[in-house]
Amino acid sequence: MTPKQRQIARQQLDKTLSQFGSAKGIQAPVKGWIRAVREVLGMSGTQLAQRLKVSQPRIPKLEQDELSGAVTLKTMRQAAEALDCVFVYALVPRTSLEDTVRTQARKVAGERMQRVSHSMLLESQSLGQDEQRASLDAAVDELARETPRDLWDMKS
């Protein structure tokens, strides 16, 4: 994928994922989604087991696995289907993918500028504060646009 294609794809994915923004604050029910939906539907564990074509003792295990994080995506899809629900799975950025890239680009550019500034200082060629800021902004823009392979090598 070229840098331009990556940037366009990032913008498109940001647009898609922005629809999940309100979901970030949603907390799972204390009993988990499967049990909560099952109970409000008035469906017993035995009835859910029949719909899933599993033994009844599997349902408490399934509900516990959801709470502990041990349930698989496939099982969640099956349980959702049995409960006449849709299982939704997404990675939702805290801000946006573009912001994530720009934040990392700023870290990388800042570290690179520190090394260059140190060398320039030793040679009595240091930049003024406005020049440093403009240079940093230009480096961030370039890194965010080009997203080089080593962009994520620096520890966050």
Secondary structure, DSSP 4 states (H G I P E B T S, - for coil): --HHHHHHHHHHHHHHHGGGGGGGGPPPPTT-HHHHHHHHHT--HHHHHHHHTS-TTHHHHHHHHHHHT---HHHHHHHHHHTT---------SS-HHHHHHHHHHHHHHHHHHHHHHHHHHTT-PPPHHHHHHHHHHHHHHHHHH--GGGGTS--
